[in-house]
């Protein structure tokens, strides 16, 4: 599990809110910093994959733990 600089808890939010919150949080971060996102929407798996490809931010890791989806995004 990578170290992270900020954490975003998007539990209980449905698409596209986790992505929008992540985008807003990343905007306030420095290049190279890592954002850990917690989501509960199963659709967030493909959403964050697509978001990373579209924005050029690196999706370092994604995992599922007891109904929660954890993502690590590195700001480009």
C-alpha positions as CSV (number, residue, x, y, z in Angstrom):
1,X,0.0,0.0,0.0
2,X,1.6,3.3,-1.1
3,X,2.1,6.2,1.3
4,X,-0.3,9.0,0.5
5,X,-0.4,12.7,1.0
6,X,-4.2,13.2,1.2
7,X,-7.2,11.0,1.7
8,X,-10.7,11.4,0.2
9,X,-13.6,9.4,1.7
10,X,-16.3,9.1,-1.0
11,X,-18.2,6.3,0.8
12,X,-21.9,6.4,0.1
13,X,-21.5,8.6,-3.0
14,X,-22.6,7.3,-6.4
15,X,-21.1,8.0,-9.8
16,X,-20.0,10.6,-10.8
17,X,-19.5,12.2,-7.3
18,X,-16.4,10.2,-6.3
19,X,-14.7,11.2,-9.5
20,X,-15.7,14.9,-9.2
21,X,-14.5,15.0,-5.6
22,X,-11.2,13.3,-6.5
23,X,-10.7,15.8,-9.4
24,X,-11.3,18.7,-7.0
25,X,-9.0,17.3,-4.4
26,X,-6.2,16.6,-7.0
27,X,-6.5,20.2,-8.2
28,X,-5.3,21.4,-4.8
29,X,-2.4,19.0,-4.7
30,X,1.2,19.2,-5.9
31,X,2.5,17.2,-8.8
32,X,3.8,13.8,-7.7
33,X,1.6,13.7,-4.5
34,X,-0.6,10.7,-3.9
35,X,-4.3,10.7,-3.1
36,X,-6.0,7.8,-1.4
37,X,-9.7,7.5,-2.3
38,X,-12.2,5.3,-0.5
39,X,-15.5,4.6,-2.4
40,X,-18.4,2.2,-2.0
41,X,-19.8,2.5,-5.6
42,X,-18.9,-0.7,-7.5
43,X,-18.9,1.5,-10.7
44,X,-16.0,3.5,-9.3
45,X,-13.5,0.7,-10.4
46,X,-14.0,1.4,-14.1
47,X,-14.6,5.1,-13.4
48,X,-11.3,5.6,-11.8
49,X,-9.5,3.5,-14.4
50,X,-11.0,5.7,-17.2
51,X,-10.4,8.9,-15.1
52,X,-6.7,8.1,-14.8
53,X,-6.3,7.4,-18.5
54,X,-8.2,10.6,-19.5
55,X,-6.3,12.9,-17.1
56,X,-2.8,11.4,-17.2
57,X,-2.8,10.8,-13.4
58,X,-1.4,7.4,-12.4
59,X,-3.7,4.9,-10.8
60,X,-1.1,3.2,-8.7
61,X,-3.3,0.7,-7.0
62,X,-6.9,-0.3,-6.6
63,X,-8.3,-2.9,-4.2
64,X,-11.5,-4.0,-2.6
65,X,-11.9,-4.5,1.2
66,X,-15.2,-5.5,2.6
67,X,-17.4,-3.6,0.2
68,X,-15.0,-0.6,0.1
69,X,-12.9,0.2,-3.0
70,X,-9.6,1.8,-2.3
71,X,-7.7,3.7,-5.0
72,X,-4.3,5.4,-5.0
73,X,-3.9,8.2,-7.6
74,X,-0.6,9.9,-8.2
75,X,-1.0,13.5,-9.5
76,X,0.8,14.0,-12.8
